[in-house]
Amino acid sequence: MGNKYIIDRIEGMYAILECYNGDMLRISVSEIKGTPKEGDILINKGDTFIVDNDLTINRKDKTHDMMKNMWK
């Protein structure tokens, strides 16, 4: 499995990615397979980045649960 990144934001034709170690990377949206959105998790495979829907959903669910539990 390749390196994992989170899409921090999309600026025009570029996606700004955050690596799990905190490093930031700017890539062309054309390098991403799938329909990228902010918060999606990408897997880097060579010259291509692939949206990992399962990891993205899992991350969003965990974040939602943490936020829900903060206000109890």
Backbone hydrogen bonds, N-H to C=O, Kabsch-Sander energy under -0.5 kcal/mol:
donor,donor_aa,acceptor,acceptor_aa,energy
5,Y,42,L,-2.4
6,I,18,E,-2.4
7,I,40,D,-2.6
8,D,6,I,-0.8
8,D,16,I,-2.6
9,R,16,I,-1.4
11,E,14,Y,-2.8
12,G,10,I,-0.6
14,Y,11,E,-1.8
15,A,27,I,-2.9
16,I,9,R,-3.2
17,L,15,A,-0.7
17,L,25,L,-3.7
18,E,6,I,-2.8
19,C,23,D,-3.3
20,Y,4,K,-0.8
22,G,19,C,-2.3
25,L,17,L,-2.4
27,I,15,A,-2.4
27,I,25,L,-0.5
29,V,13,M,-2.7
31,E,28,S,-2.1
32,I,29,V,-1.9
33,K,31,E,-0.5
33,K,49,F,-3.4
39,G,7,I,-3.1
40,D,37,K,-2.1
42,L,5,Y,-3.1
43,I,50,I,-2.3
44,N,3,N,-2.8
45,K,43,I,-0.6
45,K,48,T,-3.3
48,T,45,K,-1.5
49,F,31,E,-2.6
50,I,43,I,-2.5
51,V,33,K,-1.9
52,D,41,I,-3.0
53,N,51,V,-0.9
56,T,52,D,-2.2
57,I,53,N,-2.6
58,N,54,D,-2.4
59,R,55,L,-2.4
60,K,56,T,-2.5
61,D,57,I,-2.5
62,K,58,N,-2.2
63,T,59,R,-2.4
64,H,60,K,-2.5
65,D,61,D,-2.5
66,M,62,K,-2.3
67,M,63,T,-2.4
68,K,64,H,-2.5
69,N,65,D,-2.1
70,M,66,M,-1.0
71,W,67,M,-0.7
71,W,68,K,-0.7
72,K,69,N,-0.9
